[in-house]
C-alpha cells in the first residue's frame, strides 16, 4: 500500500521494482498493481518517506494486497 499523503512522487519505487508492478497514475502518484507485485520489499526499503508498506499477511496465492 502506498500512503499518498506521505508519497513525494520521487519515482524511486517505479525504477527499482523488478517486475514493473508500480506505475504513475493520473494524480501523479505511483500505484502498485497487486496482480503483478511479488512482495519483494525493494520499494518499501527504498522509499525515502516510508510511504510504502508491504502487507505480507493474508497472502492470496502469491498475489499482493497492495494498492
Order of alpha helices (4+ residues) and beta strands (2+ residues): alpha-beta-beta-alpha
